[in-house]
Amino acid sequence: MKCQDYSLNRQTERNNLNLNPLQRGGVLPPESREALYEFSDGYSVCDYCSGRLDEIPKPSIDSFLEDMARFINVDQVRTVHGAREGKFAVMHALCQPGDTVVMDGNAHYTSHLAAERNNLNIVEVPSTGEPEYRIDPVAYQEVLDNLDDQGEDVSLVLLTHVDGDYGNLTDARAIGKIAHDAGIPFLLNCAYSMGRMPIDAKNLNTDFIVGSGHKSMAASGPIGILGVKEEWADLIFKRSGRHQVKELEMMGCTSRGAPIATLMASLPYIIDRVSKWDVELQKTLYFVSEMEKIGGVKQIGVRPTQHDLVRFETPFFHSIADKHPRKGFYLYEELKKKKIVGIKRGQTQWFKCSVYGFSQEQVHYIAHSFAEIASNFRKMAD
Ligand SMILES: *Cc1c(COP(=O)(O)O)cnc(C)c1O
């Protein structure tokens, strides 16, 4: 058969400043691009394996997992294929079909799918709604108290540490304590935080913690981190009956090549960048304040923001779209002329973006570019 030419490239994304929050934390440092090449063959980490991926000595996956465990202060760590697979594994090992899991109203769709695929019943803790969409510990307390009054057992409490809609940072430590006081284990989803900001799993009262390599840990992925408190290790890492060394929830082996090689190569870089989180946050705060000077542009979610993912409501840019010959596409196209991408094509009412990892000069250039577009088209605004 004949097929298309699949020699792929993504010049546009690589040669422009990409504001897509989904992609800012997954950019590889040079040493990891090298590892990607070295380990590009299938099963490339398996040369020295004696049956357990997590115990491979060369490349030193064994000591990498120990370093990772110290980095996030958790007892046991495994790699999985993503944050979602980590959540699924925890629910699968811990819950029975029909059990109830409580999670925040800002939870990622993958938290819902992980629960659905396990036939679990989801009870949501609502956010405060417009404009902050804050998840309050007291709301968790109320939901758990209500379920308790109804005689409903809860098998797991899940919280999104930083959500992907508003970039709100939640009080995980307080919510973890509420879960523990009710005798329920606590799973923290750190897809948007682990690898960007300091994470201390014990201090945050977690029993289980998941992270995303391709989202926030400078790995090509797909790869995730699953951290487990010692008292749950036997349950989550239960072995196969037929294949004594293999861990059931891990399906024996998880990441078997380039994804884990790039994550390993990135660990020193991640440790370093996490220590500079306050500098990143300052850049974001500067960016938000510059954007809001445009007028008709407002950051929503908790203010001042505590994360680089920011959501703007942009009625000003939207009002231009009505009169502009390119309609809603003008913003994307004008940004592209300035070598800025990552805002969805056609979207002007609101957008999410992130300047994570850009230099101060680049952040200044990006903010200035938005301001310039605003002033060029101001006459078209209402
Ligand atoms: C991106 C994201 C995920 C999914 O992460 P994967 O590693 O791709 O499974 C889960 N939760 C949140 C909050 C996210 O933003």
PDBQT file of the ligand as one rigid body, heavy atoms in Angstrom, charges set to zero:
ROOT
HETATM    1  C1  LIG A 401      -3.184  17.978  31.867  1.00  0.00    +0.000 C 
HETATM    2  C2  LIG A 401      -3.883  17.549  33.089  1.00  0.00    +0.000 A 
HETATM    3  C3  LIG A 401      -4.077  16.190  33.351  1.00  0.00    +0.000 A 
HETATM    4  C4  LIG A 401      -3.702  15.101  32.392  1.00  0.00    +0.000 C 
HETATM    5  O1  LIG A 401      -2.349  14.753  32.528  1.00  0.00    +0.000 OA
HETATM    6  P1  LIG A 401      -1.803  13.501  31.739  1.00  0.00    +0.000 P 
HETATM    7  O2  LIG A 401      -0.418  13.330  32.288  1.00  0.00    +0.000 OA
HETATM    8  O3  LIG A 401      -1.810  13.824  30.285  1.00  0.00    +0.000 OA
HETATM    9  O4  LIG A 401      -2.689  12.337  32.061  1.00  0.00    +0.000 OA
HETATM   10  C5  LIG A 401      -4.673  15.833  34.546  1.00  0.00    +0.000 A 
HETATM   11  N1  LIG A 401      -5.066  16.756  35.429  1.00  0.00    +0.000 NA
HETATM   12  C6  LIG A 401      -4.910  18.070  35.212  1.00  0.00    +0.000 A 
HETATM   13  C7  LIG A 401      -5.344  19.065  36.239  1.00  0.00    +0.000 C 
HETATM   14  C8  LIG A 401      -4.320  18.511  34.035  1.00  0.00    +0.000 A 
HETATM   15  O5  LIG A 401      -4.189  19.819  33.806  1.00  0.00    +0.000 OA
ENDROOT
TORSDOF 0
